[in-house]
Each structure stands twice: as structure tokens, then as C-alpha cells.
């Protein structure tokens, strides 16, 4: 198979009720498809799934879930929460094949492909969803949906200001606490517990 979309069109797919559906039901009038590696036991996945569902709602973008759940019952219960999602049938070997084609080693991972050609639109769908509410509309036109560096930098500045304001307010409300004490605590936590990139669940552990 030349790309994941070609394989998707030829593997067993189900809807959110775990009922078999024809590929045409997924790909007709679909301009972009999101291949989404996820599992119900993965906390970052449970946080991201409703965000992804909201992003594609009322668009032609379709989400096809690749489940890494431990059982078919877990898979069905998880999928049932998202009417916007389709999925590769749990018992299909195509799940592992598609994961290998994506090159995914952690969850959640979401890649967007052109529904007709299979060309990659973006492998940064997770970042797009969490920073740009209109990303799915941009995926329809072949754009990555990622905000420009300038916008991301502005968001980072705003986040930093909010964090500093919160720290200042805490200091005012709690006179016994000092900025130096707070900094020391953070450094101690960082030294004792190495921090992994937020929200990534490594499948290889």
C-alpha cells in the first residue's frame, strides 16, 4: 500500500456504534482524514479526544481511530463516546500496519491526510487542535492548521504573564511564602523527578 489512506479504503471500518461501514461512508464528501492513535487508558488521550471531536464537528474532515486499548470492550466503550469518529475494526491487523506507516511511538498521535491523494497535510494535528479552533477548516483546504510563529509567540507571552500574575497574587495572599522558596521547590521537583514532554505516553515502555 502506498499510503495510509489507500490502506484505510481497503480495511474494515466501523462507526461509533462499532457497526461495520463501507469506505464510501467515510470518504464520500471527505476532503481530509485524521488518523488518530489513541487508547482509553491513556490520560492525555482522554483529554485530547473531545478537543479533536469538537474541532472536526460540522466539517468534512473525518477521524479514523486506531485503538491501542487492551480489549475490544474497552475499545467499543471509548469509541461510543465520540459520534464524530470512525475506527479501524479492533480485530483487524490493519491497526498495527497503519501505526507502523504513521511511525507513531507515543499517544495521542494524530496525522492529517488528503482524503483523495493520501498526501500528508500535517503530522502536527495535535498542536493544531490545541492552539487553533479553526484548524479543521484549514485542513479541508490542504493547510496544516498551525498558527504562525508570531501568534504562537504571542500566546506564549500571554501564558507567561498569566503565570507571573498568579504567582504574584499567591505571594500577596500568603506573605509567608517567598519567590525564592517557590523557585527552590520547583528546582527540587525537577531534580528528583525528571520531566517528560507533557502529554506523551510512550508506547515502547
C-alpha positions, 0 to 999 in steps of 0.5 A, a space after each residue: 500500500 502506498 499510503 495510509 489512506 489507500 490502506 484505510 479504503 481497503 480495511 474494515 471500518 466501523 462507526 461509533 456504534 462499532 457497526 461495520 461501514 463501507 469506505 464510501 461512508 467515510 470518504 464520500 464528501 471527505 476532503 481530509 482524514 485524521 488518523 488518530 492513535 489513541 487508547 482509553 487508558 491513556 490520560 492525555 488521550 482522554 483529554 485530547 479526544 473531545 478537543 479533536 471531536 469538537 474541532 472536526 464537528 460540522 466539517 468534512 474532515 473525518 477521524 479514523 481511530 486506531 485503538 491501542 486499548 487492551 480489549 475490544 470492550 474497552 475499545 467499543 466503550 471509548 469509541 461510543 463516546 465520540 459520534 464524530 469518529 470512525 475506527 479501524 475494526 479492533 480485530 483487524 491487523 490493519 491497526 498495527 500496519 497503519 501505526 507502523 506507516 504513521 511511525 507513531 511511538 507515543 499517544 495521542 498521535 494524530 496525522 492529517 491526510 488528503 482524503 483523495 491523494 493520501 498526501 500528508 497535510 500535517 503530522 502536527 494535528 495535535 498542536 493544531 487542535 490545541 492552539 487553533 479552533 479553526 484548524 479543521 477548516 484549514 485542513 479541508 483546504 490542504 493547510 496544516 492548521 498551525 498558527 504562525 510563529 508570531 501568534 504562537 509567540 504571542 500566546 506564549 507571552 500571554 501564558 507567561 504573564 498569566 503565570 507571573 500574575 498568579 504567582 504574584 497574587 499567591 505571594 500577596 495572599 500568603 506573605 509567608 511564602 517567598 519567590 525564592 522558596 517557590 523557585 527552590 521547590 520547583 528546582 527540587 521537583 525537577 531534580 528528583 523527578 525528571 520531566 517528560 514532554 507533557 502529554 506523551 505516553 510512550 508506547 515502547 515502555 
